[in-house]
């Protein structure tokens, strides 16, 4: 099962005859529909990117990887790769040895030979693998809140790769990329891992790396799952293609990696090195805070800036791939050049623009300085990230029943239609219940589903640069957080807490719902026998007991203007 790194790839696609047998028999197998992350993992298993794995880890391998970064046979492997499933799927696969793995359309991708099934201690996994149990870390958040409670392992037989329809000329398996490298006659290939757009500093860094080893450069961006809030891969790949024009001919080429990143810092860097070795690379550039998720809300970084370099260096000889470490590259105006930050004399001015600063500049419509990036790259980013005044946005009102959400929402819709020359969609809680969420009850799970459906529809409207107002009760922090993350990826999100005391809401209740809830005729009613979790940091608070509707609406309009989503200059 296990082969040393750098030897033959563990490709798991079966031959045609076996494939036909499995397809015919799969109608009798229980099916698991793969999530986006599971689909990425399966693709890299099938193509050999995760060599030496022959499937999803069984329990003994998982435990060794978590504790020691090694499979139970001793082979270096730092990241757990299992099939996480929920209670319903556990019941579905019970008693079956073969399980069909399908994509969201039902397409059969592979057959899993059922191995171990167990319930892991996720807090131990989080602490050992990611060095934290804080859900501010995106992988820990996924582990705790999104991944299934159970893990399933077992060998995999591949029927079909997960289909892609974009950038087909840039999608290469490890075997294909090795053949390309051989045909180019290069014995040294330097890989550059990225999940962000590349600018002049990255160009300088990669130029130096290729020159240092006397080899070619592979720009190998991740186009699977990355950190929430990252720029989408379509925009990034278009910008990488523009960047290639600035390299000397034949020095650099581009290929896409369908990896679901965990943002695991040092362990992830080690994982990246193994994967790049499988793709035929001899060197990997590892820069500052490689594969790290940044900082916690209190400003503490999850990982040290060069922890990843140190860990991979320790294992580089065993891996058979060399590390090219780089410090942060900064622009020095005096010399009009980029230099590693630790090589710049202390008395010299340095310039740098962070990813957050760049996004803010794009949102404000500011000119990006030429020393920072290339015109073609910035042009692609500006197409996807126009100034805020050209972006879509969602206003999400939340509060108790009777707090005044619907009244404010209707007034706000009228004011926005007065100001803007585009449609403004209103997703009111009661209207959504009648249409979008017909059939859902009022259990905690159904209410969460209802609120997240609203968030999904809102995100689609915002993605297409529309304006939407949402006015559900939305009592739970987690649902509102999910919607914020989903919508902010596409445009603006303004949370409005419509704050009214419970006794005021009860006095306003023309439907008599509060009275029925207090009499025990309605169970799980928000504010009576089910909690309302007050928003911690809403953009706007409307105190409807003290304010007129016009005043509350004005607070929201002013905040939208302050955030540059509205231009009120013509209204004066």
N, C-alpha and C positions, 0 to 999 in steps of 0.2 A: 504493500500500500504506500509506503513512504519511500521517496527517493531523495537523494541529496540535492540541495539547491544547485542550479546550473546544469543539471543533467536533463534527461528527457522530460517533457512536460506531461503532466497528468491531465490529459484531455479526456473528457467524460462523454463525448458524443458517441452514440452507438452506430453501428453500420446499418445500412438500409433494411436488410432483412430482419434484423432484430427490432428496428424501429417499427416496422409494419406489425410485427407480433405484439409489441407493447401497445400500439395504437388500438389494435383490435380488442385487446384484453382490458384496456383501461376503462371501458364502459362499466366494468364490474368493480373498479377500484373506487374508494372514497376519494374526494378531491379536496385539495387545499388551494384557495385562491391567494396568490402571492401579493404582498404589499410591494410598494416601490423599492424599499430597502431589500426585501427578500429577493426580488427580481434581479437587482444589481448583484447580490451575493451569488445567486444561482448562475448568472451569466459568467462571472469570473471563475466559478467552479468548473463550468462546462468547457470553457475555452482554455483552461490551464493557467489563468492568471493567479489562481490561488494554489498552484502546485506547492507542496506535495499532497494537498487534501484530495480525497476521493469522494467527498460528500460533506454533509453537515456533521459537526463534531458530536461524538458520543460523550457520555458523562465523564468518563475517566480522562479523556483528552481535554474536555472543557475545564475540569478542575485543575489539571496540570497547567493549562494555558493561563488561567486566572492567577494561580499561585506563583508559577515559575517561568511563564512566557515560553513554555515548551510543551510539545505533544507528549503523550505518555511514553513514546519510544525515545524521547530525548531530542527530537528535532526542534530547532528554534521556530516558534510561531507565537507572536505576541497578542493576537486579537481573537477573542471568541467569535466563532461563526456557527450559529445554530439556527434552526427553524423555530421561531417563537410562535406559539399557538395558544388560543383561549380554550375555555371549558367546553364550548360547543364543538370545537374541532377535535378535542381530546375524545369526546364521546363518539364523534363520527369515525375516527380512525381505529377505535377500539376493536380488537380482534382481527385486524387486517395487517398483512405483512407488506403489501405493496400499496403505495399511495400516489395518486396522480397530482402533479404540481402544475397549476394552470395560471395564466395571466388573467387580468380583469375581464377580458373578453371571453374567457373559457378555453383559450387555445392551450393544448397540451404541450408543455415545455419539457417535462422530465418525469421520471418515475423514481420515487424514493423507496428504497428497501428499508423498511422501518427498523431503526436501532433503538437506542435508549429513549425513554420518555421520563422526564423528571421535573420537579418544581424547584428552581434554583433560589438561592438567597441573593436577591438582586442588590441589596445594600453591600454585601461582601464583594460582589462583582464590581459594583461602582467604585468602591474604595480601592480595590486592588488594581483594576484596569485603568481607571481614570483619575485616581488619586483624590477623589472627593465623592461625597454623597449629596452634594448640593444640586438641586434641579436647575440652578442657573447654568450648569454645564449642559449643552444641548443633548449629548449622548445619555447623560443620566436622566434628563427629563424624558427622553424617548424610552429609556429602559423602564422607568417607574410608571409613566403615564400612558404610554402607547403600546409597548411590546406586550405580547401575550404572557400569561402567568407561567406557562409551561414551555420547556424546551424539548425539541424532538431532533434526534440525530439519525444518521444512517447514510449508506452509500447511495449515489445518484447515477442514474442512466439518462443521458441527455437525448431528447427527441428532436428538439428545435431550439435554437437560440432565441431569447426574447427579441421580438422584432423591433427594428428602428427604421425610421423613414427620413431622418435628417442627416446631413453630412456623411452620406454613405461612403464617400471616397476617403474619409478620414477615420473610419472605424476599422481598426485592425486587431485581430487576435494576436496573442503572443507568437504563435507559429508564423503568421503572416508578417509580423514586424521583424522577426528574426530573419526571414527570407529576404525582406527588403534591405536589411542591414548588410546581409551577405552580398546581395547584388550590387550594393553601393561600394563595396570593397573597403568598408571602414572597420577597423579593429577596435576602435574606442568610441563609445557613444555615451554622451552625458545627458541624463534626463533632468528636466526641470518640472517639478510638481507645482501646479497652481490651481486655485479655485477662484481667482480674481483676475480682472483685466491686467494686462502687462503694459508698463510705461517705460520711459527712458531709463530709469534706475534698473528695472528688470533686464532691459536690453543690455546695459553695461555689465551687469552681473553675469548674465549668461554668456556674453562675449568673452569675458575674462576666464570663465570656467572652461569653455571649449578650447581657448588658446592654451590654458594651463596644462591640459592633458593631451593636446594635439589631436583632438577628435571632433566629431560632429555633435550637433546639439539636437536633442529631441524635446520639443515643447509638448508635454504630456498632461494636459489639463484634465481634471476630474469633471465628468459630465453626468455623473449619477447624483446622489444626494450630497449636498454640502451643508454649510451652516445656514439656518433660517435667516432670511434677510439678504443673502448673497445675491449678486447679479445673476440673472438667468443664463444658462449655458449657451443659448442661441446668440445672445448679444455678445457674450465673451468670445465665442468661437469666431464670429464675424470680425471682432477686433483683433484676435490672434492672426487671422488671415491677412489683415491689413499690416500688422506688425512684421510679418515675414518679409515684406517688401523692403524693409530697412536693414536686413541682414545681407552680407555678401552672398552671392548666388551659390547654392549648394552647401552652405554652412549649417543651415537649420531646416528642420521639417516638423510637421505637426501631425499628431495622432491623438485620438480621444480615448479616455479611460472611463469605462462605465462603473466606477467605484462608488459605493455608498460610504462616504467618510463618517467617522465617529468623532472627529476633532479631538483625538486622544493624545495629542502632544507627543512625548517621547516614544511611547509604545506604537502610536500610529506611524511615526517616522520610520521605525524599524520595520513595520508592516509594509510601508511604501517601498522600502529598500528591497524586500523580498519580492514584491510584485514587480518592481522594475527589473530585477535580475531575471525573473521569468520572461519578461518581454525582451530580453537580450541586451540590456544596458550594462555597461561596465562601471559607470559612475553615476552618483545621484547628488544633485545640489541640495544641501540642507541649510536653510537660512535661519534667521531670527524667529523664534517661536513657531517653528515648523509644525503645521497641523494643529495649532492651539486655538481654542475658542476665544482668546482674549482675556478680559478681566471680569471679575465678579462686580456686583453693583456697588460694593464698597471700595472698588479700585484695586483690589488684590488680584494679581494675575494667577491663573490656574497653574501655569508652569513657568519655570525660569526661562529667560530668553534663549539660552543655549543648552538647555537640558536635552533636547532632542539630538543635537549634534553629539553630545557626550555619550549618550546611550548607543547610538548607531556606531560610533567609533569603536566602542568596546567590542562590538560583535562583527565589525566589518570583515575581518579575516575569515571568520566562520561563514559569513554570508557569501563571500566571493564578489562583493561589489564595494567600490571605494566611495568614501564620502568626500565631497568638496564643500567645506564649511565656508559660509560667507556671513559677514557682519552687515548691518543695515547700511545701504548705499544712500548717500546724501549728496545734494548738489552744492558745489562750492562756487559762488559767484565770482570770486577773485580769479580763479583759474578757468571758469566756465566749463567745469567738468564734474563728473560724479566720482566720488571716492568712498571707500569704506569709512564709516564714522570714526573708528578708532585710529585711522591714519591721518585725520585732519588736525592740523595744529590748533591748539585751544583758542588762539586769538583770531582765528578765521571764522567769518560768518558762514553758516550752513543753512540750506533751505530744504524743506521736505513737506509733502502734502500727504496726510494719512488718507486711508480709504473713506473714513467718515467725513473728513474735510472735503474730499472730492465730491461725495454725494451731496453734501450741503451746497457746494458751489454750483453743481449742476442744477439742483433744485431752485437755487436763487437766480439762475440764468447768468452767472458770472463767467467771464472769460477765463479759460484755463491757460496758464502761462506756457509758452513754448518750451521752456527749459524742462517742464515736467513730463510732457507727453508728445505724441505725434498727432498731426491733424486728422489723419484717417482713423486713428483709435478714438479720439474724442468725438469725432463725427458719429461713430457708431453708438457711443454711450449717450450722446445727446438725443439720438432718435428714440431710444428706449426710455430715457430719463429726462423728459422735458422739464422746464421750470414749473414750480408748483401751480402757477396760474393756469397751466395747460394740462394738469393732471386731474384724474378723477379723485373723488373723496367720499367717505362715508361718515355720516353723523350718527352715532349709536347712542340712543337715549335709553337709560335703564333706571328703574325705580319701582316702588310698590304699586300695586293696582290702585288706581285712584289718585296717584301722585300728580298727574297732569301730563304724562308723556304724550298721549295721543293729541291733546289740545296743542301742546307746543309743537309737535311734529307737523300738524296741519298748518299752523301759523308759519313755521319755518319753511315748509314747502312753498307757500305763497310768496314769502319774502325772497327766497332763492330764485323762483321763477321770475320775479320782478327784476332781479339783478342780472341773472345769467340768460344767455340765449341758447339754452340746451334743456332737454327734459330733466326733470328731477323725480326720481322714483321714491315712493313711500312704501315701506314694508312695515305696516302696523301689526302689532301682536295678534289682535283678533282676526284681522283679514288673513294673515298668514295661516292661522289655525284653520280657517275655513277652506283654504286652497292648498298651499304648499305642504301643510302638515296634517291634512285630513287623516283621521284614523289613529293619530297619536293620542295617548292618554295624558295623565298628569303625574305619573311617577317621576322620580328624580331623573331616571334614565331618559324617559320620553321628553321631559322638559329640556334636558341637555341637548337631545337630538334636535328639538325644535329650534333652539337658539343657534346651534351650530349650522343648521340648514339656512337660517337667515344670514349667518355670516358668510356661508358659501355663496349664496346668490349675490350678496352685497359685494363680495370680492370679485365676482365675474363682471358686475356692473362697473366697479372701479377700474378693473383691468382694461376695460374698453373706454376709459376716460370719461365715464359717466358719474353722476352725482346721485347718491342714495341716502335716504333717511330711514333708520331702523328704530322701532319703538316697542320692543318686547320688555317684559319684566326682567328677564335675564338675571336671576338671583345669585348665580354662582360665579365666584372668581375665575375658576378654571375655564368655564365656557367663554367668558368674556376675553380671557387671555388668549385662548385659541383663535377667536375671531380677530383680535387685534393683530396677532402674528400673521394670520392669513391675509388680512386686508392691507396691512402696511407693506407687504411685499409688492402690492400693486399700485399703491398711491397713498392718499391721506386717510387717517383714522382719527376722529375726534370723539372721545367718550364724554357724554353728558350725564351727570348724576342728577336726576330729578328728585330733589330731596323734600319730602313732606312727612311730618310725623304720622305715626300709625293712626292716632285718633282722628286726625284730619282726613286721612284717606277713608276711614270708616264713615265719617259724616258725609263724604261725597259719594258714597257707594249707592248708586241708583238701582243696581241689580240685586242688592241684598246679599252679595256673596260673603262678605265678612260675617254677617249675622248667621248665615248658614254654617260657616266654618266654626264659629264659636259655639254653635249648637251641636256640633259634631256631625252635621249632615254632609259636609265636604271635608275630606281628609287631605292632609299634605298641602294646606293652603299657605302660600307665602306670607309671612308676617304673623301668622297665628300658630300653626303647629309645624311649620317648615321655615328655616331661617332665610333671611335676605342678607347676603354678604355685601356690606357697603363697599363701594369702590375705593381703592386706596389713593390713587393719583389720577382722578379724572381731569380732562382738560377744562371742563366747565362744570360748575355746580349751580343749579337753578333751585332756589328756595321758594316754591310756589305758594306757600302760606303767606309769604311776605311780599311777593312780587306780582305785578300784573303779567299777563301773557306776553304783552309787547316788551316788557323789560326782560323777561326770561329769554325770549327769542333774540332780543338785542345782544345779550351776553354771548350767544352762540355765533351770531353774525360777526361780532367784534373779534371773537377768537379766530374765526376763519380768515378774517382780514389780517389779524396779527400774524398768523401762520402763512400768509401769502397765497392762500387758496382762493381768496376773493380780492378784487380790486374795487374799493369803494370810492375811488377818486371821482369817477363819473357820476356818482350818486349825490354828490354834494352840490 
